[in-house]
C-alpha cells in the first residue's frame, strides 16, 4: 500500500511542480490570459495538495 501511496505522491508532486512552472510562465502573458491561467493553476495546485493530504491522512487497515 505504501508503494501505491508513494507513486501517487510522486505524481502529485510533479503536478504541483508543473503548476508552479505554469504560474511563473503565465506572468508574462497579457492580463486577461494571465488571470485565467493563474486561476486554473491555483485550483490545480490546491487540488494536488488536498489530494496529497487526504492520501496520507487516511489510516491503513490493520492486517489480521
C-alpha positions in Angstrom: 0.0 0.0 0.0 2.8 2.4 0.8 4.3 1.8 -2.7 1.0 2.9 -4.3 0.9 6.0 -2.0 4.4 6.8 -2.9 3.8 6.6 -6.7 0.6 8.7 -6.4 2.5 11.2 -4.2 5.3 11.4 -6.8 2.6 12.2 -9.5 1.1 14.8 -7.3 4.5 16.5 -6.7 5.1 16.5 -10.4 1.7 18.1 -10.9 2.4 20.7 -8.3 5.8 21.5 -9.9 4.1 22.0 -13.3 1.5 24.3 -11.7 4.3 26.4 -10.2 6.2 26.5 -13.5 2.9 27.4 -15.3 2.3 30.2 -12.7 5.7 31.7 -13.5 5.2 31.3 -17.2 1.7 32.9 -17.1 3.2 36.0 -15.5 4.5 37.1 -18.9 1.1 36.8 -20.7 -1.4 39.7 -21.3 -3.6 40.5 -18.3 -6.8 38.6 -19.2 -4.9 35.4 -20.2 -2.7 35.7 -17.1 -5.7 35.9 -14.7 -7.4 33.0 -16.2 -4.3 30.8 -16.4 -3.3 31.6 -12.8 -6.8 30.9 -11.6 -6.8 27.4 -13.2 -3.3 26.7 -12.0 -4.1 27.8 -8.4 -7.1 25.4 -8.4 -5.0 22.6 -9.8 -2.2 23.2 -7.2 -4.7 23.3 -4.3 -6.3 20.2 -5.6 -3.0 18.4 -5.7 -2.1 19.5 -2.2 -5.6 18.4 -0.9 -5.3 15.0 -2.6 -1.8 14.5 -1.0 -3.2 15.4 2.4 -6.1 13.0 2.0 -3.9 10.3 0.7 -1.5 10.3 3.7 -4.1 11.1 6.4 -6.2 8.0 5.9 -5.5 5.2 8.2 -4.2 1.9 6.7 -6.2 -1.2 7.6 -4.5 -3.4 10.2 -3.8 -6.9 8.8 -5.4 -9.7 10.8 
